[in-house]
Amino acid sequence: MHVAGVARGPLLRLLRHDGFNAVIATNGLEALDALETHRPDLVLLDILMPVMNGIEFLTLVRADERWKRLPVIVLTALENPAYRAEVQ
């Protein structure tokens, strides 16, 4: 599992405690690099990230055949309904 953005520390501890092999990326560019290295089964993604935001990350992931069907759960504090349409 790959944790990008979100409340990383507590979430990482929780996932590891439950036996998941979780990896953190602090921005969208690091998350793209981590896809190549760690081959996750799932990505937990925040929209608000430096360098490359979650929307940009997800757009690149969906455009790549290798990751097109990778499950991504978007967790964000943003309440703008427009973001919902962008991540579906």
Buried (B, 14 or more C-beta within 10 A) or exposed (E): BBBBBBEBEEBBEEBEEEEBEBBBBEBBBBBBEBBEEBEBEBBBBBBEBEEBBBBBBBBBBBEEEEBEEBEBEBBBEEEEEEBEEEBE
